[in-house]
């Protein structure tokens, strides 16, 4: 079975600060190239990648969040997408490994990196993330029914939530947890982050000045 994992990609002006913030939430670094502008972190389910905006070759600005994925086998995924009518599915080699791109619902183009044993000089950590934590990004400007069908086709089993359907496509870095929210709130405020508990969610402003929600 081809394992496809959701992995929001955050462009940031301060990789170190964003990494510390996500680790406070409970994610753990898996592949570390902080000095080269890249870190990816794992939760109990799902991942988050950090990319320095200063070294972005695609115009990523601080605070931009894009929807990306990681897959065991992008060739199998490409064949499946083409068979389903996504004829623009394309694979190519990057300096850090192989990549698939495809236009999803509404023409939104996203990338899928192929999981590789060759780390191209990056450091691999034996990570033990908080198993109570799930990466569950919010998609706005997205037709919910179309995106749920597309994510099912891709084989992504991590949850997403949906914001307003009008406007441009946008991704917000949201999480879910089964940890008591009061405990997470205490940890965040002790570390100096702006966070507020309201009902069954914590609203946070991250180091890039972007809103994040953690849902209980």
Order of alpha helices (4+ residues) and beta strands (2+ residues): beta-alpha-beta-beta-beta-beta-beta-alpha-beta-beta-beta-beta-beta-beta-alpha-beta-beta-beta-alpha-beta-beta-beta
